[in-house]
């Protein structure tokens, strides 16, 4: 993202009060431009084709076309646009489905305005963002399930990968070299039988793994 450039955001929610309130709050931030709003996912997609937003904040439960089903349409037609789900639902099914369809983030509606802004900034800069409440919900659901195959250091590394950190940033947080961070990333993929970073993120969300160090820290994110 260019220094000083505003982040163009499209808001999609079928509740007018939520939509108007979120728009009013985000417009108080000089570096964010609410370029459009929509009450339906399909309408939002039509608007997005015209305004080319960098970030879409979208609700899940909407009539005609759900937010989750709309993710794939956005990713297919507007691959440069990053989609963040803004929802009241903290179930693993909703979260995992959103990630599998291509969402760059998932934020619960009861978080602070600052956290919503942090999510917008992070995904606009190429990272991923999942609010702390999302991880709390996933860990509650997984608490009594099987043993963890990962070491504490691997869990920390995976949590930071989910937070969108580069090898250099992971190295900085964990006090290791960038080469070692890359080795940890490769070992995670090998151990879990996962080929891509997106696959690692889905695994982490399914297993309630977040970095205990600072998964949502405001380190610069990789582009």
N, C-alpha and C positions, 0 to 999 in steps of 0.2 A: 504493500500500500504506500502511495506517495506521501511524503511528509506534507502535512497541512491539508491534504485532500479529505473531503468529507466522505463518510461511508454511507452509501445509498441503501436504504432499507425499505422493504415492502412488508407491511403488516397484514396478516390474514386471520380473521377471527369472526365467527358469526354472532358474537355478543357485542352490540354497539357500545355499551358502556366500557367494556374491556378495551375495545379498539380505540375509542376516543381517549380514554385515560392513558393508555400506553403511548399513543401518539403525542399527547400533550407533555408527558414526562420526558420522552426521548428528544423532543424538540428543544428542550432546555440545555441539551449538550451541543456545543458548537461544532463538534467534529462528526455529528450524526445528522443525516438528512432523511426524514421520512418522505420518501419519494412517491408513496402511494399506499392506499389501504383497500381492503376488499373483505366482504362478508362471506364469500364462498371461495373454495379452493380453485374452481375452474375460472371464476372471474379474476382471481389473483394471478393465475397463469396467463390469462389474456393481457392483463396489465403489465406483467413482468416482461412479456415479449416486447413491449413498447419502451419501457423505462430501463430495462437491463439492470436490476438492482444487484448489489454485491451480496446482500444478505436478505433472506426471507425469514421472518419470524411467523410461524404458522401453528394454529391450534390443531388438535387431532380430531375431535368429534365435531364434524360439520355435516350438514345435509348434502345429499346428492353425491359428493365426492369427499371421502375422508382425507384428513391431512396426511395420514400414512400412505394411502394410495397415490396421493398427489406428489409425493417425494420423487418417485420414479419419473413422473412426467417432467418435473422441473430439472432433474438430473439429465434427462434425455434431450430436452429442448434447449435448456440453458445451463450447460455444463460448468460455466464460470460462476454461476450463482450458488452460494452456499445456503443450505436450508437448516434452520434451527427449530426444533419443535418446542413450543411453549405450551405446557399442558398442566392440568391439575392432577393427572394420573401418574402414579409412581409404580405401576405394575411392571414386572420384568418383561411381560409379553409386549406391552406397548413400546418399551424402551428398546428391546432387542429388534423388534420389527422395524422401528424407525431407523436404527443403525444399518440393518441389512438392506433397507431400501436406498440408503445413501445419505441419511441426515448427518450433518457435521456436528450437531450438538443436540442436547435435550435438557431443557431447563424447566423446573417446576414453577408454576405461577405464583407461589407464595414467597419466592425469593426476593431479595432487595432489588431496587432499581439499579444499584451499582453492579450487582451480579449479572443482570440482564445486559447491561452495557459492556461488562467484561466479556460476556459470551459473544456479543456482536463484534467487538474488537478482535477477539481471538480467532474466530472463524473467518473474518474478513482478511486476516493476515495469513490464512492458510492452515490454521490449527483446528483442533476439535475442542469442544467444551461440554462438559456434563456437570451439572450443579451438584453440590455436596449432598443434597437431599436424594438425588438419583442413586448415588453410590450407597447411601444409607439404606434405601429401600431394597436394593439388590442384595446387599450383605445380609439383611434380615431374612430374605427368602432363601439364601444359600447357607445360613448358619449351621443347619443340621445335616447338610449333605456331605458327601464323601471327603476323603483326605485331600489336602492340597499338594499337587505334584511340584509346585514351585518353591524355590528357596526364598528367604526374605529379600535378598538382593534382587532376585528375578522379579518378585512382586513389586518392589519399588521401581525397578526399571519399566515394567509393564504399565504401572500407574502413570508414570511420566510420559510414556508413549501415548497413552489414552488422552493425556492433557495436551498433546500436540507438540511435545518438545523434540528438538533435534538431538542428534548424538552429542553435539557440543554442549547443549544446555543440560542434557542428562548428566554428562560428565561433570559439569560445574556443580550441579545440585548434590551428586553422590560423592564428589571428591575423587573421581577417577579420570583416566584419560579418555579422549574421544574414541580412540581405537578400542579400548576396553568396553565402552558403551556400545559400540557397534558389534563387538563380540557377544555381549549379553543379548542384543536384539536378535542376532543370528541363532544363538543357542535357544532362545525362546521359541522361535519358529520351528527349529528342528525338534525340540522336545515335545512341542504340542502338535506337530504335524501340520503347521499352518504356513502358507506360502506368502501371505501378504500382510501389510500393516493393518489394513482394514479387518482382516481376519483376526489379528491379535486384539483389536479393539472390541470386536464382537465377543471374543472369548472372555475378555476382562469384564465386560458388562454382564455377560451371562453368569459369571462367577463372583460378581460383587467385588472386583479388585480395583482399588484406587490407591494412589500413592499416599502413604501416611506422612510422607515428608511434606508435600505441598502440591498436590495434583493440580489445583487451580491457582497456583501462584501466578503473578503477573510478570514473569520473565518474558522477554520477547519471544514470539513464536516463529517457527520456521515458515518460509513462504512456499 
